[in-house]
Amino acid sequence: MNRLNPRKLLLSKWTAAAPQNREKHFLVTELFCDEEGTVLEIELQAVMTKRSQKLAWQVLQNDQSWQMGWR
């Protein structure tokens, strides 16, 4: 399990463990917070295709699907 501080995820780099559509490297481009500043979701953008997806930040904790950094 990847240990994460959700407030420090902005502009972090991630590698998909099982790439789809030749999208392997991703960048966290935006954090979505509630009124208290708690991070609820992130926007993850594929580097190659620029396709973005909105996910719960906890998804990145699964080390079977995501690895920290670009590999």
PDB file of N, CA, C and O in Angstrom:
ATOM      1  N   MET A   1       0.844  -1.181   0.000  1.00  0.00           N
ATOM      2  CA  MET A   1       0.000   0.000   0.000  1.00  0.00           C
ATOM      3  C   MET A   1       0.891   1.247   0.000  1.00  0.00           C
ATOM      4  O   MET A   1       1.789   1.379   0.832  1.00  0.00           O
ATOM      5  N   ASN A   2       0.632   2.154  -0.939  1.00  0.00           N
ATOM      6  CA  ASN A   2       1.353   3.426  -0.996  1.00  0.00           C
ATOM      7  C   ASN A   2       0.837   4.339   0.108  1.00  0.00           C
ATOM      8  O   ASN A   2      -0.369   4.564   0.216  1.00  0.00           O
ATOM      9  N   ARG A   3       1.741   4.865   0.926  1.00  0.00           N
ATOM     10  CA  ARG A   3       1.342   5.820   1.974  1.00  0.00           C
ATOM     11  C   ARG A   3       1.372   7.206   1.383  1.00  0.00           C
ATOM     12  O   ARG A   3       2.382   7.624   0.816  1.00  0.00           O
ATOM     13  N   LEU A   4       0.262   7.929   1.511  1.00  0.00           N
ATOM     14  CA  LEU A   4       0.138   9.227   0.863  1.00  0.00           C
ATOM     15  C   LEU A   4      -0.390  10.287   1.810  1.00  0.00           C
ATOM     16  O   LEU A   4      -1.169  10.005   2.720  1.00  0.00           O
ATOM     17  N   ASN A   5       0.054  11.512   1.574  1.00  0.00           N
ATOM     18  CA  ASN A   5      -0.541  12.686   2.193  1.00  0.00           C
ATOM     19  C   ASN A   5      -1.340  13.356   1.079  1.00  0.00           C
ATOM     20  O   ASN A   5      -0.744  13.903   0.150  1.00  0.00           O
ATOM     21  N   PRO A   6      -2.673  13.331   1.143  1.00  0.00           N
ATOM     22  CA  PRO A   6      -3.481  13.826   0.025  1.00  0.00           C
ATOM     23  C   PRO A   6      -3.235  15.295  -0.318  1.00  0.00           C
ATOM     24  O   PRO A   6      -3.435  15.689  -1.466  1.00  0.00           O
ATOM     25  N   ARG A   7      -2.814  16.104   0.631  1.00  0.00           N
ATOM     26  CA  ARG A   7      -2.571  17.522   0.337  1.00  0.00           C
ATOM     27  C   ARG A   7      -1.307  17.732  -0.494  1.00  0.00           C
ATOM     28  O   ARG A   7      -1.131  18.799  -1.083  1.00  0.00           O
ATOM     29  N   LYS A   8      -0.423  16.731  -0.552  1.00  0.00           N
ATOM     30  CA  LYS A   8       0.826  16.863  -1.295  1.00  0.00           C
ATOM     31  C   LYS A   8       0.794  16.137  -2.638  1.00  0.00           C
ATOM     32  O   LYS A   8       1.844  15.937  -3.250  1.00  0.00           O
ATOM     33  N   LEU A   9      -0.381  15.742  -3.105  1.00  0.00           N
ATOM     34  CA  LEU A   9      -0.497  14.993  -4.358  1.00  0.00           C
ATOM     35  C   LEU A   9      -0.417  15.867  -5.605  1.00  0.00           C
ATOM     36  O   LEU A   9      -0.100  15.364  -6.683  1.00  0.00           O
ATOM     37  N   LEU A  10      -0.697  17.158  -5.484  1.00  0.00           N
ATOM     38  CA  LEU A  10      -0.723  18.033  -6.654  1.00  0.00           C
ATOM     39  C   LEU A  10       0.612  17.992  -7.391  1.00  0.00           C
ATOM     40  O   LEU A  10       1.670  18.178  -6.789  1.00  0.00           O
ATOM     41  N   LEU A  11       0.554  17.749  -8.693  1.00  0.00           N
ATOM     42  CA  LEU A  11       1.695  17.647  -9.612  1.00  0.00           C
ATOM     43  C   LEU A  11       2.590  16.433  -9.341  1.00  0.00           C
ATOM     44  O   LEU A  11       3.726  16.379  -9.811  1.00  0.00           O
ATOM     45  N   SER A  12       2.074  15.460  -8.581  1.00  0.00           N
ATOM     46  CA  SER A  12       2.843  14.235  -8.378  1.00  0.00           C
ATOM     47  C   SER A  12       2.722  13.339  -9.614  1.00  0.00           C
ATOM     48  O   SER A  12       1.747  13.422 -10.360  1.00  0.00           O
ATOM     49  N   LYS A  13       3.725  12.483  -9.818  1.00  0.00           N
ATOM     50  CA  LYS A  13       3.803  11.625 -11.002  1.00  0.00           C
ATOM     51  C   LYS A  13       3.495  10.189 -10.613  1.00  0.00           C
ATOM     52  O   LYS A  13       3.904   9.721  -9.551  1.00  0.00           O
ATOM     53  N   TRP A  14       2.761   9.483 -11.492  1.00  0.00           N
ATOM     54  CA  TRP A  14       2.333   8.120 -11.233  1.00  0.00           C
ATOM     55  C   TRP A  14       2.475   7.268 -12.486  1.00  0.00           C
ATOM     56  O   TRP A  14       2.350   7.762 -13.607  1.00  0.00           O
ATOM     57  N   THR A  15       2.740   5.973 -12.279  1.00  0.00           N
ATOM     58  CA  THR A  15       2.834   5.013 -13.371  1.00  0.00           C
ATOM     59  C   THR A  15       1.761   3.947 -13.162  1.00  0.00           C
ATOM     60  O   THR A  15       1.637   3.380 -12.077  1.00  0.00           O
ATOM     61  N   ALA A  16       0.990   3.683 -14.212  1.00  0.00           N
ATOM     62  CA  ALA A  16      -0.023   2.631 -14.140  1.00  0.00           C
ATOM     63  C   ALA A  16       0.649   1.272 -14.196  1.00  0.00           C
ATOM     64  O   ALA A  16       1.516   1.048 -15.040  1.00  0.00           O
ATOM     65  N   ALA A  17       0.265   0.361 -13.311  1.00  0.00           N
ATOM     66  CA  ALA A  17       0.847  -0.980 -13.292  1.00  0.00           C
ATOM     67  C   ALA A  17       0.364  -1.795 -14.496  1.00  0.00           C
ATOM     68  O   ALA A  17       1.091  -2.652 -14.999  1.00  0.00           O
ATOM     69  N   ALA A  18      -0.850  -1.530 -14.952  1.00  0.00           N
ATOM     70  CA  ALA A  18      -1.410  -2.214 -16.125  1.00  0.00           C
ATOM     71  C   ALA A  18      -1.897  -1.147 -17.109  1.00  0.00           C
ATOM     72  O   ALA A  18      -3.083  -0.817 -17.118  1.00  0.00           O
ATOM     73  N   PRO A  19      -0.998  -0.603 -17.937  1.00  0.00           N
ATOM     74  CA  PRO A  19      -1.380   0.476 -18.856  1.00  0.00           C
ATOM     75  C   PRO A  19      -2.468   0.053 -19.840  1.00  0.00           C
ATOM     76  O   PRO A  19      -2.502  -1.087 -20.303  1.00  0.00           O
ATOM     77  N   GLN A  20      -3.354   0.997 -20.145  1.00  0.00           N
ATOM     78  CA  GLN A  20      -4.408   0.790 -21.131  1.00  0.00           C
ATOM     79  C   GLN A  20      -4.334   1.911 -22.150  1.00  0.00           C
ATOM     80  O   GLN A  20      -4.067   3.059 -21.795  1.00  0.00           O
ATOM     81  N   ASN A  21      -4.566   1.589 -23.408  1.00  0.00           N
ATOM     82  CA  ASN A  21      -4.534   2.575 -24.502  1.00  0.00           C
ATOM     83  C   ASN A  21      -3.198   3.321 -24.563  1.00  0.00           C
ATOM     84  O   ASN A  21      -3.162   4.516 -24.855  1.00  0.00           O
ATOM     85  N   ARG A  22      -2.109   2.614 -24.286  1.00  0.00           N
ATOM     86  CA  ARG A  22      -0.758   3.178 -24.294  1.00  0.00           C
ATOM     87  C   ARG A  22      -0.592   4.336 -23.300  1.00  0.00           C
ATOM     88  O   ARG A  22       0.326   5.144 -23.442  1.00  0.00           O
ATOM     89  N   GLU A  23      -1.463   4.419 -22.309  1.00  0.00           N
ATOM     90  CA  GLU A  23      -1.362   5.451 -21.272  1.00  0.00           C
ATOM     91  C   GLU A  23      -0.713   4.813 -20.040  1.00  0.00           C
ATOM     92  O   GLU A  23      -1.339   4.035 -19.320  1.00  0.00           O
ATOM     93  N   LYS A  24       0.536   5.156 -19.823  1.00  0.00           N
ATOM     94  CA  LYS A  24       1.300   4.566 -18.724  1.00  0.00           C
ATOM     95  C   LYS A  24       1.641   5.595 -17.656  1.00  0.00           C
ATOM     96  O   LYS A  24       1.560   5.301 -16.464  1.00  0.00           O
ATOM     97  N   HIS A  25       2.025   6.807 -18.074  1.00  0.00           N
ATOM     98  CA  HIS A  25       2.455   7.845 -17.138  1.00  0.00           C
ATOM     99  C   HIS A  25       1.351   8.875 -16.937  1.00  0.00           C
ATOM    100  O   HIS A  25       0.694   9.306 -17.884  1.00  0.00           O
ATOM    101  N   PHE A  26       1.165   9.257 -15.669  1.00  0.00           N
ATOM    102  CA  PHE A  26       0.093  10.178 -15.301  1.00  0.00           C
ATOM    103  C   PHE A  26       0.622  11.253 -14.365  1.00  0.00           C
ATOM    104  O   PHE A  26       1.635  11.075 -13.689  1.00  0.00           O
ATOM    105  N   LEU A  27      -0.095  12.378 -14.343  1.00  0.00           N
ATOM    106  CA  LEU A  27       0.242  13.515 -13.500  1.00  0.00           C
ATOM    107  C   LEU A  27      -1.030  13.976 -12.797  1.00  0.00           C
ATOM    108  O   LEU A  27      -2.080  14.089 -13.430  1.00  0.00           O
ATOM    109  N   VAL A  28      -0.945  14.243 -11.491  1.00  0.00           N
ATOM    110  CA  VAL A  28      -2.087  14.783 -10.754  1.00  0.00           C
ATOM    111  C   VAL A  28      -2.135  16.280 -11.043  1.00  0.00           C
ATOM    112  O   VAL A  28      -1.235  17.017 -10.642  1.00  0.00           O
ATOM    113  N   THR A  29      -3.179  16.735 -11.737  1.00  0.00           N
ATOM    114  CA  THR A  29      -3.259  18.123 -12.179  1.00  0.00           C
ATOM    115  C   THR A  29      -4.164  18.994 -11.318  1.00  0.00           C
ATOM    116  O   THR A  29      -4.076  20.220 -11.377  1.00  0.00           O
ATOM    117  N   GLU A  30      -5.034  18.379 -10.516  1.00  0.00           N
ATOM    118  CA  GLU A  30      -5.939  19.189  -9.702  1.00  0.00           C
ATOM    119  C   GLU A  30      -6.408  18.394  -8.494  1.00  0.00           C
ATOM    120  O   GLU A  30      -6.562  17.175  -8.564  1.00  0.00           O
ATOM    121  N   LEU A  31      -6.637  19.098  -7.377  1.00  0.00           N
ATOM    122  CA  LEU A  31      -7.201  18.508  -6.168  1.00  0.00           C
ATOM    123  C   LEU A  31      -8.589  19.102  -5.954  1.00  0.00           C
ATOM    124  O   LEU A  31      -8.779  20.310  -6.093  1.00  0.00           O
ATOM    125  N   PHE A  32      -9.550  18.262  -5.620  1.00  0.00           N
ATOM    126  CA  PHE A  32     -10.904  18.710  -5.332  1.00  0.00           C
ATOM    127  C   PHE A  32     -11.149  18.520  -3.844  1.00  0.00           C
ATOM    128  O   PHE A  32     -11.098  17.401  -3.333  1.00  0.00           O
ATOM    129  N   CYS A  33     -11.419  19.644  -3.144  1.00  0.00           N
ATOM    130  CA  CYS A  33     -11.544  19.635  -1.688  1.00  0.00           C
ATOM    131  C   CYS A  33     -12.948  20.049  -1.258  1.00  0.00           C
ATOM    132  O   CYS A  33     -13.692  20.665  -2.022  1.00  0.00           O
ATOM    133  N   ASP A  34     -13.298  19.696  -0.007  1.00  0.00           N
ATOM    134  CA  ASP A  34     -14.555  20.175   0.558  1.00  0.00           C
ATOM    135  C   ASP A  34     -14.326  21.522   1.230  1.00  0.00           C
ATOM    136  O   ASP A  34     -13.250  22.106   1.097  1.00  0.00           O
ATOM    137  N   GLU A  35     -15.325  22.020   1.950  1.00  0.00           N
ATOM    138  CA  GLU A  35     -15.244  23.361   2.568  1.00  0.00           C
ATOM    139  C   GLU A  35     -14.142  23.455   3.620  1.00  0.00           C
ATOM    140  O   GLU A  35     -13.580  24.531   3.826  1.00  0.00           O
ATOM    141  N   GLU A  36     -13.826  22.346   4.289  1.00  0.00           N
ATOM    142  CA  GLU A  36     -12.792  22.365   5.320  1.00  0.00           C
ATOM    143  C   GLU A  36     -11.387  22.198   4.754  1.00  0.00           C
ATOM    144  O   GLU A  36     -10.410  22.296   5.496  1.00  0.00           O
ATOM    145  N   GLY A  37     -11.271  21.947   3.452  1.00  0.00           N
ATOM    146  CA  GLY A  37      -9.971  21.765   2.835  1.00  0.00           C
ATOM    147  C   GLY A  37      -9.522  20.311   2.755  1.00  0.00           C
ATOM    148  O   GLY A  37      -8.380  20.033   2.388  1.00  0.00           O
ATOM    149  N   THR A  38     -10.404  19.391   3.092  1.00  0.00           N
ATOM    150  CA  THR A  38     -10.089  17.973   3.006  1.00  0.00           C
ATOM    151  C   THR A  38     -10.155  17.524   1.546  1.00  0.00           C
ATOM    152  O   THR A  38     -11.145  17.770   0.858  1.00  0.00           O
ATOM    153  N   VAL A  39      -9.105  16.871   1.086  1.00  0.00           N
ATOM    154  CA  VAL A  39      -9.062  16.409  -0.305  1.00  0.00           C
ATOM    155  C   VAL A  39     -10.018  15.228  -0.468  1.00  0.00           C
ATOM    156  O   VAL A  39      -9.923  14.239   0.259  1.00  0.00           O
ATOM    157  N   LEU A  40     -10.943  15.340  -1.430  1.00  0.00           N
ATOM    158  CA  LEU A  40     -11.898  14.279  -1.703  1.00  0.00           C
ATOM    159  C   LEU A  40     -11.551  13.520  -2.974  1.00  0.00           C
ATOM    160  O   LEU A  40     -11.616  12.291  -3.011  1.00  0.00           O
ATOM    161  N   GLU A  41     -11.179  14.262  -4.022  1.00  0.00           N
ATOM    162  CA  GLU A  41     -10.886  13.657  -5.319  1.00  0.00           C
ATOM    163  C   GLU A  41      -9.710  14.356  -5.972  1.00  0.00           C
ATOM    164  O   GLU A  41      -9.317  15.452  -5.573  1.00  0.00           O
ATOM    165  N   ILE A  42      -9.153  13.700  -6.988  1.00  0.00           N
ATOM    166  CA  ILE A  42      -8.057  14.276  -7.758  1.00  0.00           C
ATOM    167  C   ILE A  42      -8.392  14.189  -9.237  1.00  0.00           C
ATOM    168  O   ILE A  42      -9.244  13.398  -9.642  1.00  0.00           O
ATOM    169  N   GLU A  43      -7.721  15.004 -10.043  1.00  0.00           N
ATOM    170  CA  GLU A  43      -7.796  14.865 -11.484  1.00  0.00           C
ATOM    171  C   GLU A  43      -6.459  14.299 -11.939  1.00  0.00           C
ATOM    172  O   GLU A  43      -5.405  14.882 -11.685  1.00  0.00           O
ATOM    173  N   LEU A  44      -6.515  13.159 -12.614  1.00  0.00           N
ATOM    174  CA  LEU A  44      -5.328  12.443 -13.081  1.00  0.00           C
ATOM    175  C   LEU A  44      -5.283  12.562 -14.598  1.00  0.00           C
ATOM    176  O   LEU A  44      -6.226  12.170 -15.285  1.00  0.00           O
ATOM    177  N   GLN A  45      -4.183  13.103 -15.119  1.00  0.00           N
ATOM    178  CA  GLN A  45      -4.065  13.340 -16.558  1.00  0.00           C
ATOM    179  C   GLN A  45      -2.969  12.455 -17.155  1.00  0.00           C
ATOM    180  O   GLN A  45      -1.850  12.404 -16.645  1.00  0.00           O
ATOM    181  N   ALA A  46      -3.312  11.757 -18.252  1.00  0.00           N
ATOM    182  CA  ALA A  46      -2.336  10.943 -18.972  1.00  0.00           C
ATOM    183  C   ALA A  46      -1.367  11.877 -19.685  1.00  0.00           C
ATOM    184  O   ALA A  46      -1.792  12.823 -20.349  1.00  0.00           O
ATOM    185  N   VAL A  47      -0.077  11.623 -19.555  1.00  0.00           N
ATOM    186  CA  VAL A  47       0.938  12.485 -20.143  1.00  0.00           C
ATOM    187  C   VAL A  47       0.901  12.414 -21.670  1.00  0.00           C
ATOM    188  O   VAL A  47       1.016  13.439 -22.342  1.00  0.00           O
ATOM    189  N   MET A  48       0.744  11.223 -22.213  1.00  0.00           N
ATOM    190  CA  MET A  48       0.824  11.043 -23.657  1.00  0.00           C
ATOM    191  C   MET A  48      -0.407  11.590 -24.392  1.00  0.00           C
ATOM    192  O   MET A  48      -0.266  12.285 -25.398  1.00  0.00           O
ATOM    193  N   THR A  49      -1.603  11.284 -23.900  1.00  0.00           N
ATOM    194  CA  THR A  49      -2.835  11.649 -24.614  1.00  0.00           C
ATOM    195  C   THR A  49      -3.532  12.881 -24.044  1.00  0.00           C
ATOM    196  O   THR A  49      -4.453  13.403 -24.671  1.00  0.00           O
ATOM    197  N   LYS A  50      -3.123  13.350 -22.889  1.00  0.00           N
ATOM    198  CA  LYS A  50      -3.737  14.492 -22.191  1.00  0.00           C
ATOM    199  C   LYS A  50      -5.174  14.219 -21.742  1.00  0.00           C
ATOM    200  O   LYS A  50      -5.906  15.147 -21.398  1.00  0.00           O
ATOM    201  N   ARG A  51      -5.577  12.941 -21.744  1.00  0.00           N
ATOM    202  CA  ARG A  51      -6.909  12.576 -21.277  1.00  0.00           C
ATOM    203  C   ARG A  51      -6.935  12.678 -19.754  1.00  0.00           C
ATOM    204  O   ARG A  51      -6.012  12.216 -19.083  1.00  0.00           O
ATOM    205  N   SER A  52      -7.984  13.281 -19.213  1.00  0.00           N
ATOM    206  CA  SER A  52      -8.102  13.460 -17.765  1.00  0.00           C
ATOM    207  C   SER A  52      -9.231  12.607 -17.217  1.00  0.00           C
ATOM    208  O   SER A  52     -10.225  12.340 -17.892  1.00  0.00           O
ATOM    209  N   GLN A  53      -9.048  12.188 -15.976  1.00  0.00           N
ATOM    210  CA  GLN A  53     -10.104  11.466 -15.284  1.00  0.00           C
ATOM    211  C   GLN A  53     -10.124  11.903 -13.827  1.00  0.00           C
ATOM    212  O   GLN A  53      -9.090  12.199 -13.230  1.00  0.00           O
ATOM    213  N   LYS A  54     -11.326  11.933 -13.276  1.00  0.00           N
ATOM    214  CA  LYS A  54     -11.519  12.337 -11.895  1.00  0.00           C
ATOM    215  C   LYS A  54     -11.666  11.076 -11.050  1.00  0.00           C
ATOM    216  O   LYS A  54     -12.520  10.233 -11.325  1.00  0.00           O
ATOM    217  N   LEU A  55     -10.825  10.951 -10.012  1.00  0.00           N
ATOM    218  CA  LEU A  55     -10.809   9.755  -9.164  1.00  0.00           C
ATOM    219  C   LEU A  55     -10.749  10.140  -7.693  1.00  0.00           C
ATOM    220  O   LEU A  55     -10.316  11.239  -7.343  1.00  0.00           O
ATOM    221  N   ALA A  56     -11.184   9.230  -6.841  1.00  0.00           N
ATOM    222  CA  ALA A  56     -10.945   9.390  -5.408  1.00  0.00           C
ATOM    223  C   ALA A  56      -9.444   9.237  -5.177  1.00  0.00           C
ATOM    224  O   ALA A  56      -8.823   8.359  -5.777  1.00  0.00           O
ATOM    225  N   TRP A  57      -8.849  10.065  -4.325  1.00  0.00           N
ATOM    226  CA  TRP A  57      -7.394  10.020  -4.142  1.00  0.00           C
ATOM    227  C   TRP A  57      -6.934   8.691  -3.536  1.00  0.00           C
ATOM    228  O   TRP A  57      -5.775   8.310  -3.701  1.00  0.00           O
ATOM    229  N   GLN A  58      -7.821   7.988  -2.843  1.00  0.00           N
ATOM    230  CA  GLN A  58      -7.465   6.729  -2.208  1.00  0.00           C
ATOM    231  C   GLN A  58      -7.113   5.649  -3.232  1.00  0.00           C
ATOM    232  O   GLN A  58      -6.446   4.674  -2.885  1.00  0.00           O
ATOM    233  N   VAL A  59      -7.549   5.802  -4.487  1.00  0.00           N
ATOM    234  CA  VAL A  59      -7.236   4.828  -5.543  1.00  0.00           C
ATOM    235  C   VAL A  59      -5.719   4.697  -5.711  1.00  0.00           C
ATOM    236  O   VAL A  59      -5.220   3.613  -6.011  1.00  0.00           O
ATOM    237  N   LEU A  60      -4.991   5.792  -5.521  1.00  0.00           N
ATOM    238  CA  LEU A  60      -3.537   5.774  -5.696  1.00  0.00           C
ATOM    239  C   LEU A  60      -2.816   4.972  -4.608  1.00  0.00           C
ATOM    240  O   LEU A  60      -1.637   4.654  -4.763  1.00  0.00           O
ATOM    241  N   GLN A  61      -3.492   4.646  -3.531  1.00  0.00           N
ATOM    242  CA  GLN A  61      -2.876   3.867  -2.460  1.00  0.00           C
ATOM    243  C   GLN A  61      -2.707   2.401  -2.847  1.00  0.00           C
ATOM    244  O   GLN A  61      -1.926   1.691  -2.213  1.00  0.00           O
ATOM    245  N   ASN A  62      -3.412   1.934  -3.859  1.00  0.00           N
ATOM    246  CA  ASN A  62      -3.333   0.548  -4.299  1.00  0.00           C
ATOM    247  C   ASN A  62      -2.063   0.349  -5.123  1.00  0.00           C
ATOM    248  O   ASN A  62      -2.004   0.765  -6.280  1.00  0.00           O
ATOM    249  N   ASP A  63      -1.049  -0.283  -4.535  1.00  0.00           N
ATOM    250  CA  ASP A  63       0.223  -0.460  -5.247  1.00  0.00           C
ATOM    251  C   ASP A  63       0.154  -1.552  -6.314  1.00  0.00           C
ATOM    252  O   ASP A  63       1.111  -1.722  -7.070  1.00  0.00           O
ATOM    253  N   GLN A  64      -0.939  -2.287  -6.395  1.00  0.00           N
ATOM    254  CA  GLN A  64      -1.139  -3.244  -7.481  1.00  0.00           C
ATOM    255  C   GLN A  64      -1.533  -2.528  -8.777  1.00  0.00           C
ATOM    256  O   GLN A  64      -1.323  -3.057  -9.869  1.00  0.00           O
ATOM    257  N   SER A  65      -2.105  -1.323  -8.654  1.00  0.00           N
ATOM    258  CA  SER A  65      -2.554  -0.553  -9.814  1.00  0.00           C
ATOM    259  C   SER A  65      -1.663   0.647 -10.119  1.00  0.00           C
ATOM    260  O   SER A  65      -1.503   1.019 -11.281  1.00  0.00           O
ATOM    261  N   TRP A  66      -1.081   1.256  -9.083  1.00  0.00           N
ATOM    262  CA  TRP A  66      -0.321   2.497  -9.261  1.00  0.00           C
ATOM    263  C   TRP A  66       1.024   2.426  -8.553  1.00  0.00           C
ATOM    264  O   TRP A  66       1.135   1.895  -7.448  1.00  0.00           O
ATOM    265  N   GLN A  67       2.051   2.976  -9.214  1.00  0.00           N
ATOM    266  CA  GLN A  67       3.384   3.104  -8.627  1.00  0.00           C
ATOM    267  C   GLN A  67       3.755   4.580  -8.609  1.00  0.00           C
ATOM    268  O   GLN A  67       3.471   5.313  -9.556  1.00  0.00           O
ATOM    269  N   MET A  68       4.397   5.013  -7.516  1.00  0.00           N
ATOM    270  CA  MET A  68       4.824   6.399  -7.410  1.00  0.00           C
ATOM    271  C   MET A  68       5.956   6.678  -8.397  1.00  0.00           C
ATOM    272  O   MET A  68       6.852   5.853  -8.579  1.00  0.00           O
ATOM    273  N   GLY A  69       5.906   7.836  -9.025  1.00  0.00           N
ATOM    274  CA  GLY A  69       6.946   8.236  -9.978  1.00  0.00           C
ATOM    275  C   GLY A  69       6.706   7.631 -11.346  1.00  0.00           C
ATOM    276  O   GLY A  69       5.764   6.864 -11.544  1.00  0.00           O
ATOM    277  N   TRP A  70       7.578   7.990 -12.299  1.00  0.00           N
ATOM    278  CA  TRP A  70       7.500   7.461 -13.664  1.00  0.00           C
ATOM    279  C   TRP A  70       8.552   6.390 -13.825  1.00  0.00           C
ATOM    280  O   TRP A  70       9.734   6.644 -13.594  1.00  0.00           O
ATOM    281  N   ARG A  71       8.147   5.203 -14.214  1.00  0.00           N
ATOM    282  CA  ARG A  71       9.062   4.070 -14.368  1.00  0.00           C
ATOM    283  C   ARG A  71       8.955   3.493 -15.751  1.00  0.00           C
ATOM    284  O   ARG A  71       9.650   2.529 -16.073  1.00  0.00           O
TER     285      ARG A  71
END
